[in-house]
Amino acid sequence: MRVLGRLVDARPEELRALLISFAYFFCLLCGYYILRPLREEMGIAGGVEQLHWVFTATFLAMLAAVPLFGWVTSRFARRRFLPLVYLFFIANLLLFFAAFQFEAARLAGARVFFVWVSVFNLFVVSVFWSFMVDLYSNEQGRRLFGFIAAGGSAGAILGPTLTATLAVPLGPVNLLPVSAGFLALALVCIRALLRLSPQNLPGRADERGLAGGVFAGITQLARSPYLLGVALFVVGLTVVATFVYFEQAHIVRRSFTDAGERTRFFAGIDLAVNAIAITLQAFATGRIMRWLGLTAVLALMPLASAAGLAALGALPLLAMLAGVQVLRRAGDYALTRPAREVLFTVVDRSEKYKVKNVIDTLVYRGGDALGGWLFASLLSFGLGLSALAYLGAGVAVAWFALALWLGRSSEQRARATG
């Protein structure tokens, strides 16, 4: 434990909470990454020309889900609504498993499952990080969020490994209860964190329900220039990611004719991304954030994304796509995501749950839908994959400028609150 404390820059009294948080995120993302390759294959099976409609359906599903989450967080204390969210998604997985026992349901449900997984992964991860920024202080987040994120990357390595190993002998549908089992383990970790002493977790003792109505997150977001800046940062991230995703769908479809080969390629990308990310998260993210500062860390991936998309525009090939995806996603998980979570440690408690959930779900999927429609519209006007990649690089440059402003604003807030 002492060795771990030195490697991670954690204090002895923080280690128990840190390891439980690590295990919580491990179980959560392992459960999701068991499903991710199946979702990607269903997206292609449903037709790449229809992906922008699927992204729009996901955004509409978020419109319905956000007020429901606002109602739950206003009505129940944290110790009640956190388990409720995960129990709801566990029940959904088991219902999908039962429905997919019928061949007709498998064909009809491919797009429904794609939308559901796209909603599920954002909600459960958003709730996880809301809980973390509620428990840990700004100073603790800078030191510890990288290692906590490494738990997710470890789960994201095991998840696609299980899928790649078991999808053929068991069949993809039979992995759904396995995913549900990992979500159940995440619930055990939640209960363990809620039982810890509040002495070394600043937010542990606060079990009050959250103020505001079902739309409080949206109204609070609209009133805060800082939170609007965070929302625009997420839009920049998602539009760039969607451009790369659509480039991926077209290039992979052109490169492979077999569904199994496509699924294996997606799983291979996931494994490479998370192997790199976990190494950085476990031992480097906290130190990089301390050495470079929050502003520089936020700006790194917009610059890298601009360079990667420009390279993909010059060479729209499978190998270049794989390199860009691994660089962009590993950097996002290891650096951008922990830095983005630190942004929420300087806002009030209601904003940590309600506004953060709106940004992580509704705004995130809104950015997806915007990027999807923009890509599909320009493609229909005759722009090729190379031209669209260059356009995505331009969006990444604007995202970089926003990152600089947002990082400086967060640093000012942190100094003002001590």
Buried (B, 14 or more C-beta within 10 A) or exposed (E): EEEEBEEBBBEEEBBBBBBBBBBBBBBBBBBBBBBBBBBBBBBBBBBBEEBBBBBBBBBEBBEEBBBEBBBBBBEBEBEEBBBEBBEBBBEBBBEBBEBBEEEEBBEEBBBBBBBBBBBBBBBBBBBBBBBBBBBBBBEBBBBBBBBBBBBBBBBBBBBBBBBBEBBEEEEBBBBBEBBBBBBEBBBEBBEBBBEBEEEBBBBBEEEEBBEBEBBBBBBBBEEBEBBBBBBBBBBBBBBBBBBBBBBBBBBBEEBBEEEEEBBBBBBBBBBBBBBBBBBBBBBBBBEBBEEBBBBBBBBBBBBBBBBBBBBBBEEBEBEBBBBBBBBBBBBBBBBBBBBBBBBBBBBEBBBBBBBBBBBBBBBBBBBBBBBBBBBBEBBEEEBEBBEBBBBBBEBBBBBBEBBBBBBBBBBEBBEEEE
